[in-house]
């Protein structure tokens, strides 16, 4: 049920006086009428007030204790879940059950355009917006994951939407590029440059692969778990950009503002190669010969 459904149910049980009035007031308070409430049995009373009853249901018996957690740009969904679980927000098993549930596609229209969801490692990867959040200890896992998605929806503003229309890419593809930038660029200053190299390769018939190490590492970092599940080889075939042409099947991390902005507005260059030295300095090249010279300068054999 969403908020309006729950308010109707509260009215049916004589816990509120007017459903329409409560919906109006709740919306004025800035709450989301599409908030999803978990099925279950809850004990509520009219003296708790509307907000108190709704909070009791959405937090599913959570304690009053809260925790503030910061998730850095470029964190993967696995890292996010590990951090949530280690801070007592919800168990990892409960969170994984939610992120693999297609329920969110119905609530968040930007997820409806994701293709090949079943072939991806996690279809919500890339949409779990990195930020600082405050959670209840023992919070309902649907509420937890929904918090990230709502934040993403608010952060993908009109500026991003307008810039997307000027590209030949989908939102999902832009997020995929941005997720690679989070792993391949040393910092935000390098992101537009690295983005230009990725797009140059995508647009050139001379470079069938973008060859970003981070795409294979996304799968390899979970090799033991994926081998056990029988998914390692199949996922490597759709993520490893040394094997496939074009972009991986989906994002490999959850990008922040700088990476998304760079993916939407790359520099204009004629470079096709880049490497970093041990200090993070970037070396770019137009051809294989320049690339080999840069490898020598960077101390890479």
PyMOL commands that set and color helices and strands:
alter all, ss='L'
color gray80, all
select helices_A, chain A and resi 3-12+19-28+46-58+77-86+92-99+103-107+109-111+117-119+141-155+158-165+171-184+188-202+213-220+223-228+232-239+257-264+288-298
alter helices_A, ss='H'
color red, helices_A
select strands_A, chain A and resi 66-70+132-136+273-276+282-285
alter strands_A, ss='S'
color yellow, strands_A
deselect
rebuild
show_as cartoon
